Structures are given as C-alpha cells and as structure tokens.
Amino acid sequence: NKINNKKMNALENKVAIVTGGGSGIGRASAILLATEGAKVVIADVDVEGSQETVTKITAAGGEAIFIKTDTSKPREHELLVEQTVEKYGGLHIVCNNAGIGGPLGPVGEYPIDGWDKVIAINLSGVFYGMHYQIPAMLKSGGGSIVNMASILAIVGTRNSSAYVSAKHGVIGLTKTAALEYADQNIRVNAIGPGYISTPLLTNALDDDTLKAIAAMHPIGRLGTSEEVAELVLWLSSSKSSFVTGAYYTIDGGYTAQ
Ligand code: NAD
C-alpha cells in the first residue's frame, strides 16, 4: 500500500481540502485522494482523529497536514483556504463533508439550539466553505467540489428535521454553485450516502436499531466509508469531467424503493 510506488496517479499535483477528515467518510476520502497523489488538508475540530488521518496518509508515503477548523465559522474557512494555498500553492479539490447528526425529536419538540447548530454545520458550513474555496480554485485554474449530502437530502425521516432540512439545502446550494461556475472550470456535485457504518451512526444508535436500519437497504447491510470515498474520488478526478450540478446516491438501493 505504498503511495509513492504507484505510477500515473490521477490527482498528481492537486491540492485537496477534506472537512471532517478526522473520522468516517472524510477520513476514508482523504486517504483515497492522497493515495491518488493529492496533497490533502484535513480540516476538522477533532485534533486527535485528524492527526490519526494525517499519520495514516504520511506513513503510506502520502502528503497531508491538519488545520484545525470549525466549519460553522466563516472566518475559519477563510484562514483554512489561506493557509492551504500558502502551504501547497493552490486549491483544486474540496470535499465539504463535516457534519453532525444532531438531536432527535419531532418538530414540535425539536430543540431550537439543536436546529441552529445542525444548520450552522451541515448547511451554512458548506456555503461558508465554498464562499472562500471558489475564489482560490479560480486562481488555481479550476477544480472540483464534492459536497456530502445524504439520502436524507431527497427523502425525509422522522425526528431529524434539522438534518433533513440542511441536507436538502446542500443539494440546492450545490446546483446553484454548479451553474454559477460551470463555464469557469469548477464542477460542484453532491453525494447522497445511505446509512454508512461510521461513528456518527454507531455512537448514536444501539445494535438492534443498526440492524433494523441495515435491513432497510435492499443490499441488506450498511455501507462503508471506503465505498463512499470511491465516489468522492471519481467526482474529484477528471474522469467525471462532464459531471456538474449532480447528486449521486450511494445507498445500497435505499431510495430506489
Ligand atoms: P463522523 O462523525 O464519523 O465524522 C464527521 C467528522 O466531522 C468528525 O471528524 C467530526 O469531528 C467532524 N466535524 C463535526 N463538526 C465539525 C465542525 N463544526 N467543524 C469541523 N469538523 C466537524 O461522521 P460521518 O458518518 O463520516 O459523516 C460525514 C458526513 O457524511 C456528514 O456530513 C454526514 O452527514 C454525512 N453522511 C453520513 C452518513 C452515515 O450514515 N454515516 C450518511 C449520509 C451522509
């Protein structure tokens, strides 16, 4: 698994930011992008998890750094982009992936502060990110942005109004940004994973609930972060050069039902 041994890496000389790269889908995506030759900046609030991601990448011969970033704060995105360009000389790929599940409960009982927090991280965080990322990408000659939505961006579920609303918003934001920059060599797409076995899910739910959720996917299991990372890689690479403003489900058939 030596990164440097690979020839013809798809992302050679590319610079990538992965938000929420300290765990789960973000970590797997960061590792895969680095394996294809990208220099990766992990942007996350979790210092320990992020350092582990960086170590995994550098131990395999890849290039990565961690820049502590709270994606719900615009100024932190501004600094993140500044420091990324300072360190690696440009910005070509972003996976806006940081997100939280938030509290559970019906709308009539949903905590207002919980709503505000989920919207701040899962929706506003993606807007703040692109707001600073896009000018840097334009200066770098263009690139590809992959926003992490969810199946809950196209269908609802009970007790997660803030999450569902934020993810639906990410799709609209993705399409709009895609239209605005399509003729300037920046592609913007969104991904909709079904339920993926990550700490976001496994820390929040007990085994019986996880089994029941797995059974809701026609493939009959939860997805893995590595499976989602493959789609992030494809959308980040020039192999998807005619794809923009799109939303791709990766959900074991969940939304086909
Ligand atoms: P995870 O909890 O394993 O990882 C999320 C990472 O985001 C963590 O490292 C966390 O520290 C970081 N993060 C949280 N808030 C942040 C903030 N304000 N600023 C910076 N970083 C922050 O979760 P995951 O399952 O890998 O989720 C990643 C993304 O995928 C999320 O956007 C999530 O909504 C989405 N998603 C997950 C699933 C699933 O079933 N796990 C399904 C669909 C979509």
Boltz pocket constraint, residues with backbone or C-beta under 6 A from the ligand:
constraints:
  - pocket:
      binder: B
      contacts: [[A, 19], [A, 20], [A, 21], [A, 22], [A, 23], [A, 24], [A, 25], [A, 26], [A, 43], [A, 44], [A, 45], [A, 46], [A, 49], [A, 69], [A, 70], [A, 71], [A, 72], [A, 96], [A, 97], [A, 98], [A, 99], [A, 100], [A, 101], [A, 121], [A, 148], [A, 149], [A, 150], [A, 151], [A, 192], [A, 193], [A, 194], [A, 195], [A, 196], [A, 197], [A, 198], [A, 199], [A, 200], [A, 201]]
      max_distance: 6.0
